[in-house]
Amino acid sequence: MRRNIGTGSAWEGVVGYSRAVRVGDSVHVAGTTAIRDGRVVAPGDAYTQARVALEIVVEALTACGASPADVVRTRMFVTDIRDWEAVGRAHGEVFAEVRPASTMVQVTALIDPDLLVEIEAEAVVGSGDDDATSPTGVTPP
């Protein structure tokens, strides 16, 4: 069974997307930026924008019955790769224990010139319940 989660944004209907979609145990969270109440949060501050985007991602996961511990994949899109450490730090604050497969790439632009980062996430509900295979949660090769 499919469940679409929206935020009420006018763009969802116009563009035809959902903030998140859950099908079975899989949850897919769409590219998420630091926009609250229709306004870009913290223009010029990649770290704060990443934190806000991740807060919105976690809200979407929760609405789908998932948690950050269930996240298996993230993708981070930055408009300036020199911001990688700030964005990576924010990501690590949420996912340091989970350690999902992650990608960060530079893009030419996002939908608003004040946006510096966009983050996607994929989760498998219940996967965060597994015991870690090592103290870091990483299995050596």
C-alpha positions as CSV (number, residue, x, y, z in Angstrom):
1,M,0.0,0.0,0.0
2,R,1.3,3.5,-0.9
3,R,1.1,6.5,1.4
4,N,2.0,10.0,0.2
5,I,3.0,12.6,2.8
6,G,2.6,16.2,1.9
7,T,3.5,19.5,3.7
8,G,0.6,21.5,2.2
9,S,3.0,23.5,0.0
10,A,1.3,24.9,-3.1
11,W,4.2,23.6,-5.2
12,E,3.3,19.9,-4.4
13,G,0.2,20.1,-6.5
14,V,1.7,22.3,-9.2
15,V,4.8,20.2,-9.7
16,G,3.2,16.9,-8.7
17,Y,5.3,15.6,-5.9
18,S,5.1,14.5,-2.2
19,R,7.5,15.3,0.6
20,A,7.7,11.6,1.2
21,V,6.2,8.3,-0.1
22,R,6.0,5.1,1.9
23,V,5.4,1.8,0.1
24,G,5.6,-1.2,2.3
25,D,8.6,-0.8,4.5
26,S,10.4,1.6,2.1
27,V,10.3,5.4,2.6
28,H,11.6,7.9,0.1
29,V,11.9,11.5,1.2
30,A,12.1,14.0,-1.7
31,G,14.8,16.6,-2.0
32,T,14.4,18.8,1.0
33,T,15.6,22.4,1.5
34,A,15.6,24.9,4.3
35,I,12.3,26.5,3.5
36,R,9.9,27.2,6.4
37,D,6.6,29.1,5.9
38,G,7.5,29.8,2.3
39,R,10.8,31.5,3.1
40,V,14.4,30.4,2.8
41,V,16.0,30.0,6.3
42,A,19.5,31.3,6.9
43,P,20.6,32.6,3.5
44,G,24.3,32.2,3.1
45,D,24.7,29.7,6.0
46,A,25.1,26.2,4.6
47,Y,25.3,24.5,8.0
48,T,22.0,26.0,9.3
49,Q,20.3,25.2,6.0
50,A,21.4,21.6,6.2
51,R,20.2,21.4,9.8
52,V,16.8,22.8,8.9
53,A,16.5,20.5,5.8
54,L,17.4,17.5,8.0
55,E,14.8,18.6,10.6
56,I,12.2,18.6,7.8
57,V,13.5,15.2,6.6
58,V,13.1,13.7,10.1
59,E,9.5,15.2,10.3
60,A,8.7,13.4,7.0
61,L,10.2,10.2,8.2
62,T,8.2,10.4,11.4
63,A,5.0,11.0,9.5
64,C,5.8,7.8,7.5
65,G,6.4,5.7,10.7
66,A,10.2,5.8,10.3
67,S,13.1,7.3,12.2
68,P,16.6,8.5,11.4
69,A,17.8,5.1,12.6
70,D,16.0,3.5,9.6
71,V,17.7,5.7,7.0
72,V,19.9,3.6,4.6
73,R,20.7,6.3,2.0
74,T,21.1,10.0,1.8
75,R,22.0,12.4,-1.1
76,M,23.2,15.9,-0.5
77,F,23.3,18.5,-3.2
78,V,25.3,21.7,-2.5
79,T,25.7,24.7,-4.7
80,D,29.3,25.2,-3.5
81,I,31.4,22.1,-2.7
82,R,33.5,24.3,-0.4
83,D,30.6,24.0,2.0
84,W,31.1,20.2,2.2
85,E,32.4,20.3,5.8
86,A,29.5,22.4,7.2
87,V,26.9,20.3,5.4
88,G,28.7,17.1,6.4
89,R,28.9,18.2,10.0
90,A,25.1,18.8,10.1
91,H,24.5,15.4,8.4
92,G,26.8,13.7,11.0
93,E,24.9,15.2,13.9
94,V,21.8,13.3,12.7
95,F,23.3,10.2,11.2
96,A,26.7,9.6,12.9
97,E,25.4,6.4,14.6
98,V,23.4,5.3,11.6
99,R,26.0,5.8,8.9
100,P,23.8,5.5,5.8
101,A,25.3,5.2,2.4
102,S,25.6,8.9,1.4
103,T,26.6,11.0,-1.6
104,M,27.4,14.7,-1.7
105,V,27.7,16.5,-5.1
106,Q,27.9,20.1,-6.3
107,V,25.1,21.3,-8.5
108,T,24.9,24.5,-10.5
109,A,21.8,25.9,-8.7
110,L,18.8,25.0,-6.6
111,I,15.2,26.3,-7.1
112,D,16.0,29.6,-5.2
113,P,19.3,31.4,-5.4
114,D,19.4,31.7,-1.6
115,L,19.3,27.9,-1.1
116,L,22.7,26.3,-0.6
117,V,21.8,22.6,0.1
118,E,19.1,20.1,-0.7
119,I,18.9,16.6,1.0
120,E,17.1,13.4,0.0
121,A,16.7,10.3,2.2
122,E,15.7,6.7,1.8
123,A,14.7,4.5,4.7
124,V,13.6,0.9,5.4
125,V,11.2,0.9,8.4
126,G,12.5,-1.3,11.1
127,S,16.1,-1.6,9.8
128,G,17.3,0.7,12.6
129,D,16.4,-2.0,15.1
130,D,19.3,-4.3,14.1
131,D,22.3,-4.6,16.3
132,A,25.4,-2.9,15.1
133,T,28.1,-5.2,13.7
134,S,30.9,-3.2,15.3
135,P,31.1,-0.3,17.8
136,T,30.9,2.2,14.8
137,G,28.1,0.2,13.1
138,V,30.5,-0.5,10.2
139,T,31.4,-4.0,9.1
140,P,35.0,-4.2,8.0
141,P,35.7,-5.5,4.5
